[in-house]
Amino acid sequence: MDIKNKRQGTKCVQGGYQPKSGEPRILPIIQSTTFKYGTSEEMGKLFDLEAEGYFYTRLQNPTNDMVAQKICELEGGEAAMLTSSGQAANFYAVMNIAEAGDHIICSSAVYGGTYNLYAHTIRKMGVECTFVDPDISKEELDKAFKENTKAVVGESIANPALVVLDIEKFAEAAHEHGVPLIIDNTFPTPINCRPFEWGADIVTHSTTKYMDGHAATVGGCIVDSGNFDWDAYKDKFPGLTTPDPTYHGLIYTERFGKGAYITKATAQLMRDLGSIQSPENAFLLNIGLETLHLRMKRHCENALAIAEFLSEHEKVAWVNYAGLKGNKYYELAKKYMPNGTCGVISFGLKGGRDASVKMMDNLELAAIVTHVADARTSVLHPASHTHRQMNDQELIEAGVQPDLIRLSVGIEDVEDIKTDLAKALELV
């Protein structure tokens, strides 16, 4: 079956794994660390990347690859790989093309963990990151590039600032300077946003969120569009365009063409760092993906109703949801996500930070959890939790106000969610 020409709902259900006659109907869990071969030569060819196949699950596993293929099909990409978490995906996506002495540009309105990864951790590895306002002008964005810039990074919808990135603007700037645009597409998922169609080159996901959808598994994914011409900038990306001494001088772009980026990430980074997703987690992720198109619609419907409810409440100071008319990013959201954004809302109370925390403590249906974007309604105070390591200036740059409440609207009956919020607000 040519799944590429099918619609997103069909890809969710039948993408990736397509059993042949007599094979299991659902994706099997290949719970094995190793794979047997008849001759030493066969195994040797795998280690030299001269043949396709599996020999050790730390690098690749059939269950994982079939789930990665489904996500690749949903995004409209060329190749994909699963990782152990979204953090691992964002780390690999950059470090696959950057090394000590290099530089990247990142939108300042990103998930707190991503901010720390790029602002502090990779800096210790010699990679510098310049953070820019997501609403920066094209002219100012151009000024952020350096001779050693290797990538531009952003989130399609920022967590928890809910900024909608102007993907075309950032893609244009990146390409003019000969580097790829990497977009974390976790919140809208490929059901609501397809960054490759707007010029992005690489997409990452925390599959832990909507893709799994049930708070059951931690995971990540990297998808390559196959569109960026690494050979056009050979000096800038030597890891892909010059011989790799660990594989007898193999050149990834020559051997693997459009699959070069993901092959290198697998054969090099996954080989050495080992952030593999377990086959059982991949299996559970696949079950979540089968209903992704149904759940995203309900998440968006519920979130819009709750955003409208909160915006009219006397104790609510402000509401941020791109699907809400009058929102700063409403038009951008309509452009990039015409069928809806996501189920996450941010808002603050007139009583400030203390009132926000008190209201949260009085919720019953909505749970205070670190997690976001699953079937159950949950709530979090980022300044006290996910972004706790940031100082006040960093919080402001990341679009996180001290009173900001991140509400992840689930797929329960929306009237019950309203009732829970109303009762909690009465006690503030």
C-alpha angles and dihedrals in degrees: 000000000000098000094176091076094049125098123260095260091055091047090052091055103034107017124114105013114052111173122220125220111306095010125121113284093223128047110281122226108237095203098181132115094206142031127217127236132185100226139029089235092060091052092045092056090055092053090050092049089240093122136034120242146087130283107152129019093220087075104029141349128189094232091051093046093053092051090046088052091055091053089046090054091048091052094042092239137148102234139355143187135199123232134193093257144353089259090057090049092053091046094049094043091062102032091051087073104020132068140170110316095029133114137215135190121224135181108251091223099077137120112294093241091053091048091053091046093055100032098047118003101050089039087065086056091054100261115125123208127203113201117211133189108263088226092053117138119252090246093054092043090056089058092060093066121100134188089260097046109130105175147003117225134194144145121250087220114012121233113254102347090064091215111163108223119225093234096185092054093050092043092052092051093046094050094046087058094044100250134113127253114233116200126192101215097180101124103047094029119202088289090073104020134029106189094187089067089060099047105276115141104197130026128199131193140192093220085190088083128055095341092064089028098182104072089246105118140032115219149130141210138204120203124190119205092207088224103107112095103222092176090060087067101034095154092051096051107035092156089069101030105040131060118289107220091202089065100042094270097311114168110214099209092049096047102036107024111191090006093060099102097051093039090055092046089052100039095042114022099032090043092055103031101031102208092158124160113237115251090236091055089049089052091053090045089055091054088054092049091056091070099031094109091052096045097047091057091052093044091054094045092050094043093053091050091049092046090054091047093051094045089060096046116109095222096051115094099190143351127207118199121135092215090061115098111247093030115138091241099039095110094044089049091052089052099048100024109029093162095053140296115238142294098265122107130179124203143156136214130236088240091064130222097337092051091050092054092046092050091051092051090057097054117111108178094037112066127214102236138146089237126091137186106035135119094276123072111249138174137205140177102222096195088059098037130015094021096035092120093060124094121228094268092050090048091054092047089051091052094248115138118201092245095044115134117195109212116190104198113214133204097264120119104297093222090061090051090051092050092051092051093045093053093048092048091052089062095055 
